[in-house]
């Protein structure tokens, strides 16, 4: 994991994080006693740059990362434009975007600071991830449409088939 984080840091992106399943899955793997890490469908590298919202830049960054670590399924997204894709109000930062991920246990990010110290952001804390609880972030309880997105993800992700000890909370 550290090699992946260090590789992402070489891009020197503004307000960058590796987030979501990359972090959450490691926690759940460890708490389930897995000796081998579960396969990650992608490694989400996010950043926030309002000055350059060209999607092609993201693709070029993915190519750079793939050239460094070709076996990693990199995904790079500029959160300054992702609100358009998600049909939401603009985000103010990468951390704001992370806070609006569907699940609290997924709303996690890691990066290295200028001194190569590992930094964690957890807008809703780490308790749910550590306690193996899948709950919606407050943002996803605000409307019926967002609640439906959360509920659909729970079904599609089928995390209990991989991590049987997790407890999924539904929006009532």
Backbone as ProteinMPNN parsed JSONL, in Angstrom:
{"seq_chain_A": "XXXXXXXXXXXXXXXXXXXXXXXXXXXXXXXXXXXXXXXXXXXXXXXXXXXXXXXXXXXXXXXXXXXXXXXXXXXXXXXXXXXXXXXXXXXXXXXXXXXXXXXXXXXXXXXXXXXXXXXXXXXXXXXXXXXXXXXXXXXXXXXXXXXXXXXXXXXXXXXXXXXXXXXXXXXX", "coords_chain_A": {"N_chain_A": [[0.824, -1.198, 0.0], [1.957, 1.234, 0.759], [3.782, 1.699, -1.284], [2.073, 2.206, -3.408], [0.807, 4.546, -2.493], [3.019, 6.252, -2.31], [3.742, 6.335, -5.001], [1.501, 7.626, -6.124], [1.825, 10.081, -4.892], [3.921, 11.209, -6.293], [2.86, 12.591, -8.397], [2.29, 15.089, -7.526], [-0.172, 16.445, -7.048], [-2.756, 18.913, -6.498], [-4.425, 19.056, -3.383], [-4.77, 16.194, -2.978], [-5.768, 12.737, -2.6], [-5.75, 9.232, -1.829], [-8.44, 7.164, -1.876], [-11.516, 5.796, -0.5], [-12.436, 2.48, -1.277], [-9.831, 1.451, -1.302], [-8.753, 2.134, 1.163], [-10.786, 1.421, 3.048], [-11.22, -1.342, 2.473], [-8.8, -2.521, 3.224], [-8.872, -2.17, 5.977], [-11.14, -3.728, 6.613], [-10.285, -6.225, 5.637], [-8.148, -6.765, 7.378], [-9.496, -6.833, 9.873], [-11.047, -9.043, 9.462], [-9.201, -10.991, 9.508], [-7.871, -11.778, 7.234], [-5.195, -13.098, 5.387], [-4.279, -12.431, 2.953], [-4.642, -9.649, 0.873], [-7.824, -8.509, -0.243], [-8.931, -8.347, -3.634], [-8.763, -5.237, -5.253], [-11.026, -3.334, -7.067], [-10.403, -0.869, -8.168], [-7.979, 1.759, -7.714], [-8.591, 4.591, -6.247], [-7.581, 7.726, -6.945], [-7.882, 10.94, -6.007], [-8.191, 14.456, -6.623], [-8.176, 18.071, -6.313], [-8.718, 20.593, -8.431], [-9.655, 23.456, -9.557], [-8.848, 25.026, -11.651], [-8.248, 23.507, -13.85], [-10.257, 21.529, -15.332], [-10.363, 19.566, -17.235], [-11.157, 16.477, -18.492], [-9.372, 14.922, -19.899], [-6.912, 15.425, -18.768], [-7.014, 13.934, -16.442], [-6.975, 11.364, -17.52], [-4.417, 11.357, -18.656], [-2.891, 11.499, -16.333], [-3.549, 9.047, -15.17], [-2.29, 7.363, -17.008], [0.395, 8.019, -16.519], [0.644, 7.006, -13.91], [0.089, 4.304, -14.39], [2.259, 3.67, -15.974], [4.243, 3.711, -14.056], [3.371, 1.82, -12.16], [2.178, -0.738, -13.465], [0.413, -2.875, -12.865], [-1.568, -2.007, -11.223], [-4.913, -0.997, -10.792], [-5.526, 1.926, -11.609], [-7.439, 4.867, -10.98], [-8.132, 8.12, -11.682], [-9.456, 11.132, -10.589], [-10.653, 14.448, -10.864], [-12.021, 16.201, -8.398], [-13.11, 18.687, -8.605], [-14.671, 18.722, -10.808], [-16.364, 16.583, -10.617], [-18.841, 16.841, -9.385], [-20.574, 17.551, -11.374], [-20.809, 15.239, -12.924], [-22.0, 13.647, -11.005], [-24.326, 14.981, -10.602], [-24.68, 16.974, -8.566], [-24.342, 19.635, -6.101], [-21.523, 21.877, -6.422], [-18.38, 20.671, -5.172], [-16.249, 21.762, -2.512], [-13.693, 21.058, -1.954], [-11.373, 18.286, -1.986], [-11.708, 16.84, 0.367], [-14.277, 17.641, 1.071], [-15.686, 16.411, -0.983], [-15.119, 13.703, -0.366], [-16.49, 13.541, 2.042], [-19.005, 13.353, 1.103], [-19.3, 10.897, -0.003], [-21.074, 7.786, -0.485], [-21.1, 5.914, 1.772], [-20.226, 5.925, 5.249], [-18.097, 4.328, 6.077], [-16.613, 4.194, 3.807], [-15.891, 6.73, 3.295], [-13.135, 7.729, 3.46], [-9.709, 8.726, 3.305], [-6.261, 8.652, 2.304], [-2.957, 10.012, 2.313], [0.358, 11.287, 1.608], [2.215, 13.666, 3.457], [4.338, 16.598, 2.986], [6.608, 15.768, 4.287], [6.614, 13.076, 4.005], [4.941, 11.787, 5.811], [2.237, 9.722, 6.718], [-1.051, 10.659, 6.165], [-4.378, 10.732, 7.287], [-7.7, 11.222, 6.28], [-10.923, 11.425, 7.562], [-13.883, 12.214, 7.34], [-16.259, 11.453, 8.652], [-15.311, 10.075, 10.759], [-13.635, 7.07, 11.976], [-14.881, 5.029, 13.226], [-17.129, 3.532, 12.198], [-15.981, 2.079, 10.068], [-14.05, 0.58, 11.463], [-15.674, -0.789, 13.215], [-16.962, -2.425, 11.495], [-19.282, -1.56, 10.196], [-21.695, -0.574, 7.878], [-22.938, 2.331, 6.944], [-25.06, 5.007, 5.784], [-23.656, 8.12, 4.677], [-24.442, 11.299, 6.154], [-25.185, 13.009, 4.057], [-26.28, 11.312, 2.107], [-28.698, 10.708, 3.164], [-30.325, 12.78, 2.81], [-32.122, 13.114, 0.635], [-34.708, 11.272, -1.106], [-33.834, 10.304, -3.533], [-31.018, 10.199, -3.297], [-30.844, 8.415, -1.164], [-31.833, 6.158, -2.433], [-29.755, 5.681, -4.233], [-27.712, 4.977, -2.432], [-28.847, 2.598, -1.317], [-28.988, 1.001, -3.618], [-26.27, 0.724, -4.217], [-25.425, -0.799, -2.021], [-26.608, -3.247, -2.566], [-25.451, -3.843, -5.101], [-22.664, -3.842, -4.568], [-22.403, -5.894, -2.712], [-20.938, -6.514, -0.362], [-21.013, -8.127, 1.924], [-20.645, -10.694, 1.013], [-17.972, -10.916, 0.73], [-16.815, -9.886, 3.079], [-18.039, -11.214, 5.651], [-18.664, -10.443, 8.274], [-19.477, -7.819, 8.377], [-21.927, -5.303, 9.134], [-24.757, -4.178, 7.641], [-26.459, -1.182, 7.37], [-29.624, 0.042, 6.637], [-31.428, 2.674, 4.984], [-34.202, 4.006, 6.411]], "CA_chain_A": [[0.0, 0.0, 0.0], [2.8, 2.429, 0.818], [4.349, 1.938, -2.613], [1.001, 2.829, -4.186], [0.636, 5.92, -2.001], [4.204, 7.014, -2.723], [3.654, 6.543, -6.446], [0.498, 8.684, -6.346], [2.356, 11.37, -4.414], [4.87, 11.759, -7.267], [2.131, 13.463, -9.325], [2.237, 16.431, -6.92], [-1.487, 17.013, -7.334], [-3.315, 19.734, -5.426], [-5.48, 18.484, -2.546], [-4.932, 14.821, -3.451], [-5.963, 11.642, -1.656], [-6.194, 7.918, -2.292], [-9.587, 7.067, -0.986], [-12.604, 4.833, -0.647], [-12.204, 1.06, -1.045], [-8.412, 1.196, -1.047], [-8.549, 2.261, 2.611], [-11.804, 0.635, 3.76], [-11.017, -2.782, 2.286], [-7.646, -2.935, 4.039], [-9.366, -2.258, 7.36], [-12.015, -4.893, 6.732], [-9.454, -7.43, 5.464], [-7.403, -6.967, 8.623], [-10.427, -7.215, 10.93], [-11.534, -10.393, 9.156], [-8.082, -11.922, 9.644], [-7.388, -12.25, 5.935], [-3.739, -13.002, 5.25], [-4.036, -11.833, 1.644], [-5.546, -8.54, 0.612], [-8.832, -8.74, -1.28], [-8.665, -7.613, -4.87], [-9.382, -3.925, -5.324], [-11.392, -3.076, -8.456], [-9.652, 0.306, -8.62], [-7.333, 2.591, -6.704], [-9.116, 5.923, -6.502], [-6.765, 8.896, -6.628], [-8.662, 12.138, -6.286], [-7.538, 15.741, -6.358], [-9.1, 19.19, -6.511], [-8.076, 21.661, -9.204], [-10.694, 24.195, -10.278], [-8.254, 25.706, -12.801], [-8.119, 22.615, -14.997], [-11.263, 20.47, -15.189], [-10.374, 18.767, -18.451], [-11.109, 15.052, -18.193], [-8.172, 14.352, -20.533], [-5.809, 15.531, -17.801], [-7.147, 12.77, -15.561], [-6.53, 10.191, -18.278], [-2.953, 11.45, -18.758], [-2.35, 11.16, -15.011], [-3.68, 7.597, -15.03], [-1.227, 6.753, -17.824], [1.652, 8.178, -15.77], [0.64, 6.05, -12.798], [0.173, 2.948, -14.964], [3.642, 3.477, -16.404], [5.042, 3.449, -12.847], [2.898, 0.586, -11.541], [1.212, -1.205, -14.463], [-0.538, -3.873, -12.372], [-2.531, -1.357, -10.327], [-6.049, -0.435, -11.542], [-5.613, 3.334, -11.229], [-8.536, 5.738, -11.397], [-7.814, 9.476, -11.234], [-10.576, 12.038, -10.816], [-10.598, 15.795, -10.319], [-13.292, 16.426, -7.704], [-13.638, 20.001, -8.996], [-15.643, 18.523, -11.882], [-17.171, 15.384, -10.405], [-20.219, 17.173, -8.998], [-21.362, 17.586, -12.613], [-21.07, 13.833, -13.245], [-22.883, 13.107, -9.968], [-25.513, 15.83, -10.532], [-24.731, 17.532, -7.214], [-23.75, 20.972, -5.959], [-20.049, 21.784, -6.481], [-17.591, 20.402, -3.975], [-15.324, 22.851, -2.18], [-12.364, 20.469, -1.789], [-11.416, 16.821, -2.04], [-12.286, 16.341, 1.614], [-15.717, 17.851, 0.973], [-16.179, 15.328, -1.84], [-15.048, 12.46, 0.413], [-17.567, 13.573, 3.041], [-20.261, 13.096, 0.402], [-19.347, 9.532, -0.507], [-22.303, 7.176, 0.032], [-21.016, 5.236, 3.069], [-19.251, 6.474, 6.197], [-16.906, 3.464, 6.106], [-15.885, 4.414, 2.56], [-15.503, 8.143, 3.281], [-11.795, 7.735, 4.038], [-8.643, 8.991, 2.352], [-4.893, 8.694, 2.828], [-1.939, 10.621, 1.457], [1.603, 11.64, 2.281], [2.49, 15.097, 3.51], [5.627, 16.964, 2.382], [7.669, 15.042, 4.994], [6.318, 11.655, 3.807], [4.126, 11.22, 6.884], [0.932, 9.282, 6.261], [-2.149, 11.476, 6.675], [-5.696, 10.136, 7.094], [-8.89, 12.05, 6.449], [-12.101, 10.615, 7.847], [-14.881, 13.22, 7.7], [-17.272, 10.898, 9.562], [-14.608, 9.249, 11.721], [-13.245, 5.724, 11.564], [-15.601, 4.033, 14.029], [-17.941, 2.607, 11.397], [-15.075, 1.172, 9.347], [-13.428, -0.32, 12.441], [-16.728, -1.623, 13.792], [-17.534, -3.209, 10.398], [-20.643, -1.082, 9.978], [-21.941, 0.171, 6.647], [-24.016, 3.291, 7.171], [-25.003, 6.115, 4.835], [-23.222, 9.423, 5.178], [-25.614, 12.171, 6.298], [-25.557, 13.56, 2.756], [-27.092, 10.354, 1.378], [-30.009, 10.574, 3.795], [-31.022, 14.057, 2.609], [-33.224, 13.004, -0.325], [-35.082, 9.899, -1.468], [-33.003, 9.908, -4.667], [-29.699, 9.812, -2.784], [-31.051, 7.193, -0.379], [-31.963, 5.062, -3.402], [-28.396, 5.413, -4.732], [-27.041, 4.24, -1.35], [-29.418, 1.258, -1.234], [-28.581, 0.279, -4.825], [-24.836, 0.378, -4.048], [-25.327, -1.889, -1.041], [-26.949, -4.48, -3.28], [-24.47, -4.11, -6.165], [-21.337, -4.13, -4.015], [-22.499, -7.204, -2.068], [-19.747, -6.619, 0.484], [-21.126, -9.225, 2.901], [-20.146, -11.938, 0.418], [-16.508, -10.893, 0.9], [-16.564, -9.634, 4.501], [-19.319, -11.636, 6.239], [-18.929, -9.874, 9.604], [-19.973, -6.441, 8.342], [-23.35, -5.096, 9.368], [-25.258, -3.162, 6.725], [-27.604, -0.398, 7.848], [-30.435, 0.557, 5.54], [-32.118, 3.936, 5.238], [-35.631, 3.69, 6.603]], "C_chain_A": [[0.867, 1.261, 0.0], [3.424, 2.733, -0.534], [3.318, 2.625, -3.516], [0.821, 4.289, -3.781], [1.816, 6.792, -2.426], [4.178, 7.298, -4.22], [2.658, 7.647, -6.766], [1.039, 10.046, -5.94], [3.306, 12.015, -5.417], [4.187, 12.673, -8.286], [2.047, 14.904, -8.821], [0.928, 17.154, -7.226], [-1.97, 17.894, -6.184], [-4.431, 18.978, -4.698], [-5.794, 17.046, -2.964], [-5.102, 13.844, -2.301], [-6.128, 10.346, -2.447], [-7.304, 7.538, -1.321], [-10.443, 5.836, -1.242], [-12.157, 3.403, -0.356], [-10.762, 0.691, -0.759], [-8.132, 1.193, 0.46], [-9.493, 1.324, 3.358], [-11.53, -0.861, 3.67], [-9.843, -3.304, 3.101], [-8.061, -3.097, 5.496], [-10.195, -3.517, 7.531], [-11.252, -6.197, 6.553], [-8.749, -7.777, 6.769], [-8.331, -7.464, 9.726], [-11.057, -8.591, 10.694], [-10.417, -11.437, 9.226], [-7.574, -12.473, 8.33], [-5.876, -12.08, 5.871], [-3.342, -12.411, 3.901], [-5.077, -10.756, 1.412], [-6.568, -8.914, -0.464], [-8.514, -7.866, -2.486], [-9.439, -6.3, -4.879], [-9.732, -3.638, -6.782], [-10.711, -1.841, -9.037], [-9.015, 0.994, -7.428], [-7.699, 4.023, -7.058], [-8.172, 7.003, -6.003], [-7.614, 10.105, -6.996], [-7.814, 13.369, -5.993], [-8.552, 16.838, -6.628], [-8.344, 20.332, -7.178], [-9.135, 22.343, -10.061], [-10.163, 24.848, -11.554], [-8.18, 24.824, -14.045], [-9.047, 21.41, -14.83], [-11.409, 19.61, -16.44], [-10.202, 17.288, -18.092], [-9.872, 14.389, -18.802], [-6.96, 14.411, -19.617], [-5.831, 14.319, -16.869], [-6.633, 11.512, -16.256], [-5.007, 10.177, -18.429], [-2.289, 11.081, -17.433], [-2.445, 9.655, -14.753], [-2.583, 6.877, -15.815], [0.115, 6.857, -17.112], [1.737, 7.158, -14.637], [0.781, 4.623, -13.31], [1.58, 2.653, -15.477], [4.542, 3.148, -15.222], [4.691, 2.108, -12.213], [1.793, 0.0, -12.429], [0.161, -2.188, -13.952], [-1.599, -3.299, -11.436], [-3.654, -0.751, -11.172], [-6.332, 1.017, -11.134], [-6.877, 3.997, -11.773], [-8.247, 7.112, -10.823], [-8.978, 10.393, -11.59], [-10.335, 13.377, -10.126], [-11.965, 16.095, -9.704], [-13.881, 17.808, -8.008], [-14.652, 19.882, -10.123], [-16.622, 17.384, -11.614], [-18.601, 15.679, -9.954], [-21.138, 17.192, -10.222], [-21.768, 16.161, -12.986], [-22.111, 13.264, -12.282], [-24.169, 13.911, -9.788], [-25.75, 16.391, -9.125], [-24.22, 18.965, -7.23], [-22.232, 20.836, -5.99], [-19.425, 21.471, -5.121], [-16.651, 21.574, -3.746], [-13.88, 22.37, -2.066], [-12.49, 18.954, -1.968], [-12.034, 16.25, -0.775], [-13.799, 16.544, 1.646], [-16.329, 16.744, 0.117], [-16.189, 14.002, -1.082], [-16.179, 12.413, 1.436], [-18.918, 13.246, 2.422], [-20.239, 11.766, -0.352], [-20.564, 8.853, 0.117], [-22.216, 6.584, 1.445], [-19.945, 5.866, 3.952], [-17.97, 5.648, 6.211], [-16.049, 3.61, 4.857], [-15.367, 5.847, 2.473], [-14.179, 8.323, 4.025], [-10.781, 8.036, 2.946], [-7.295, 9.008, 3.049], [-3.994, 9.392, 1.808], [-0.68, 10.84, 2.281], [1.724, 13.148, 2.323], [3.883, 15.352, 2.939], [6.805, 16.252, 3.037], [7.491, 13.525, 4.916], [5.649, 10.988, 5.004], [2.767, 10.854, 6.299], [-0.155, 10.105, 6.962], [-3.459, 10.765, 6.339], [-6.752, 11.225, 7.195], [-10.07, 11.109, 6.605], [-13.209, 11.562, 8.299], [-15.951, 12.728, 8.673], [-16.635, 9.965, 10.583], [-14.292, 7.871, 11.158], [-14.034, 4.635, 12.292], [-16.385, 3.043, 13.182], [-17.068, 1.618, 10.635], [-14.492, 0.128, 10.304], [-14.452, -1.266, 13.065], [-17.481, -2.441, 12.742], [-18.992, -2.848, 10.128], [-20.715, -0.267, 8.697], [-23.171, 1.027, 6.888], [-23.926, 4.387, 6.107], [-24.38, 7.35, 5.476], [-24.469, 10.293, 5.299], [-26.108, 12.73, 4.961], [-26.508, 12.622, 2.007], [-28.423, 10.046, 2.053], [-30.874, 11.813, 3.537], [-32.204, 13.979, 1.646], [-33.513, 11.532, -0.613], [-34.213, 9.395, -2.617], [-31.622, 9.444, -4.214], [-29.795, 8.538, -1.945], [-31.153, 5.984, -1.307], [-30.606, 4.687, -3.991], [-27.631, 4.586, -3.703], [-27.532, 2.791, -1.328], [-29.02, 0.403, -2.442], [-27.115, -0.155, -4.723], [-24.664, -0.8, -3.098], [-25.595, -3.226, -1.726], [-25.856, -4.828, -4.291], [-23.101, -4.498, -5.623], [-21.291, -5.495, -3.335], [-21.292, -7.488, -1.168], [-19.812, -7.777, 1.473], [-20.634, -10.554, 2.324], [-18.627, -12.045, 0.553], [-16.138, -10.793, 2.375], [-17.836, -9.961, 5.282], [-19.645, -10.997, 7.595], [-19.449, -8.432, 9.557], [-21.477, -6.419, 8.601], [-23.794, -3.927, 8.499], [-26.497, -2.487, 7.322], [-28.327, 0.173, 6.633], [-31.077, 1.867, 5.96], [-33.607, 3.611, 5.315], [-36.516, 4.752, 6.012]], "O_chain_A": [[0.55, 2.238, -0.678], [3.58, 3.9, -0.895], [3.659, 3.517, -4.293], [0.696, 5.164, -4.638], [1.633, 7.933, -2.849], [4.553, 8.388, -4.654], [2.941, 8.514, -7.593], [0.738, 11.052, -6.581], [3.484, 13.232, -5.402], [4.859, 13.448, -8.966], [1.768, 15.825, -9.59], [0.925, 18.323, -7.611], [-1.63, 17.648, -5.026], [-5.275, 18.342, -5.329], [-6.942, 16.718, -3.265], [-4.647, 14.085, -1.183], [-6.587, 10.359, -3.589], [-7.128, 7.586, -0.104], [-10.135, 4.98, -2.071], [-11.567, 3.138, 0.691], [-10.497, -0.279, -0.048], [-7.377, 0.36, 0.963], [-9.061, 0.532, 4.196], [-11.6, -1.569, 4.674], [-9.895, -4.421, 3.615], [-7.651, -4.046, 6.165], [-9.989, -4.283, 8.471], [-11.537, -7.176, 7.242], [-8.752, -8.927, 7.208], [-7.994, -8.409, 10.439], [-11.544, -9.223, 11.631], [-10.662, -12.627, 9.026], [-6.92, -13.515, 8.302], [-5.343, -11.039, 6.258], [-2.215, -11.949, 3.724], [-6.255, -10.938, 1.721], [-6.231, -9.55, -1.462], [-7.913, -6.798, -2.368], [-10.625, -6.264, -4.55], [-8.859, -3.688, -7.648], [-10.469, -1.765, -10.241], [-9.451, 0.835, -6.287], [-7.196, 4.593, -8.026], [-7.984, 7.176, -4.798], [-8.012, 10.272, -8.149], [-6.855, 13.322, -5.222], [-9.653, 16.573, -7.112], [-7.46, 20.952, -6.586], [-9.47, 21.873, -11.148], [-10.943, 25.187, -12.444], [-8.064, 25.328, -15.162], [-8.659, 20.394, -14.253], [-12.455, 19.003, -16.67], [-9.216, 16.904, -17.463], [-9.381, 13.394, -18.269], [-6.083, 13.549, -19.681], [-4.786, 13.753, -16.55], [-5.939, 10.697, -15.649], [-4.379, 9.121, -18.342], [-1.246, 10.427, -17.417], [-1.53, 9.06, -14.184], [-2.016, 5.896, -15.337], [0.888, 5.899, -17.097], [2.774, 6.527, -14.433], [1.513, 3.823, -12.728], [2.037, 1.512, -15.419], [5.501, 2.389, -15.365], [5.567, 1.357, -11.785], [0.609, 0.218, -12.172], [-0.897, -2.314, -14.569], [-2.435, -4.038, -10.917], [-3.383, -0.066, -12.159], [-7.279, 1.285, -10.393], [-7.315, 3.713, -12.888], [-8.128, 7.262, -9.606], [-9.43, 10.43, -12.734], [-9.883, 13.442, -8.983], [-12.954, 16.226, -10.425], [-15.044, 18.061, -7.692], [-15.41, 20.817, -10.379], [-17.614, 17.246, -12.329], [-19.484, 14.839, -10.13], [-22.326, 16.889, -10.121], [-22.924, 15.906, -13.323], [-22.99, 12.5, -12.682], [-25.002, 13.584, -8.942], [-26.846, 16.301, -8.573], [-23.726, 19.448, -8.249], [-21.702, 19.788, -5.622], [-19.881, 21.94, -4.078], [-16.302, 22.293, -4.682], [-12.951, 23.178, -2.078], [-13.594, 18.423, -2.085], [-12.797, 15.286, -0.833], [-14.524, 15.71, 2.188], [-17.379, 16.202, 0.461], [-17.167, 13.258, -1.152], [-16.759, 11.353, 1.669], [-19.865, 12.903, 3.13], [-21.065, 11.536, -1.235], [-21.044, 9.306, 1.156], [-23.151, 6.731, 2.233], [-18.894, 6.287, 3.469], [-16.877, 6.2, 6.341], [-14.889, 3.197, 4.845], [-14.492, 6.14, 1.658], [-14.112, 8.975, 5.067], [-10.97, 7.647, 1.794], [-7.196, 9.336, 4.232], [-4.248, 9.358, 0.604], [-0.659, 10.61, 3.491], [1.385, 13.835, 1.36], [4.536, 14.425, 2.46], [7.874, 16.137, 2.439], [8.128, 12.778, 5.658], [5.769, 9.778, 5.196], [2.215, 11.59, 5.482], [-0.169, 10.228, 8.187], [-3.625, 10.254, 5.231], [-6.702, 12.059, 8.099], [-10.201, 10.125, 5.877], [-13.453, 11.705, 9.497], [-16.492, 13.522, 9.442], [-17.324, 9.157, 11.205], [-14.635, 7.551, 10.02], [-13.868, 3.45, 12.003], [-16.314, 1.838, 13.42], [-17.395, 0.433, 10.568], [-14.449, -1.061, 9.987], [-14.131, -2.407, 13.4], [-18.498, -3.068, 13.04], [-19.824, -3.717, 9.866], [-19.893, 0.619, 8.464], [-24.287, 0.526, 7.018], [-22.845, 4.665, 5.589], [-24.555, 7.597, 6.669], [-25.458, 10.044, 4.609], [-27.311, 12.902, 4.763], [-27.438, 13.083, 1.345], [-29.19, 9.214, 1.567], [-32.015, 11.884, 3.992], [-33.186, 14.7, 1.818], [-32.669, 10.664, -0.391], [-33.889, 8.209, -2.68], [-31.116, 8.425, -4.684], [-28.914, 7.681, -2.015], [-30.625, 4.914, -1.004], [-30.334, 3.509, -4.223], [-26.975, 3.605, -4.057], [-26.725, 1.862, -1.32], [-28.747, -0.788, -2.296], [-26.768, -1.274, -5.101], [-23.851, -1.692, -3.344], [-24.894, -4.21, -1.49], [-25.388, -5.966, -4.337], [-22.45, -5.39, -6.165], [-20.267, -6.176, -3.374], [-20.707, -8.57, -1.216], [-18.781, -8.349, 1.824], [-20.246, -11.447, 3.079], [-18.068, -13.141, 0.496], [-15.266, -11.514, 2.861], [-18.635, -9.063, 5.549], [-20.802, -11.016, 8.014], [-19.823, -7.881, 10.593], [-22.192, -7.382, 8.324], [-23.265, -2.821, 8.612], [-27.452, -3.152, 7.723], [-27.705, 0.718, 5.721], [-31.247, 2.133, 7.149], [-34.182, 3.021, 4.402], [-37.74, 4.646, 6.083]]}, "name": "protein", "num_of_chains": 1, "seq": "XXXXXXXXXXXXXXXXXXXXXXXXXXXXXXXXXXXXXXXXXXXXXXXXXXXXXXXXXXXXXXXXXXXXXXXXXXXXXXXXXXXXXXXXXXXXXXXXXXXXXXXXXXXXXXXXXXXXXXXXXXXXXXXXXXXXXXXXXXXXXXXXXXXXXXXXXXXXXXXXXXXXXXXXXXXX"}
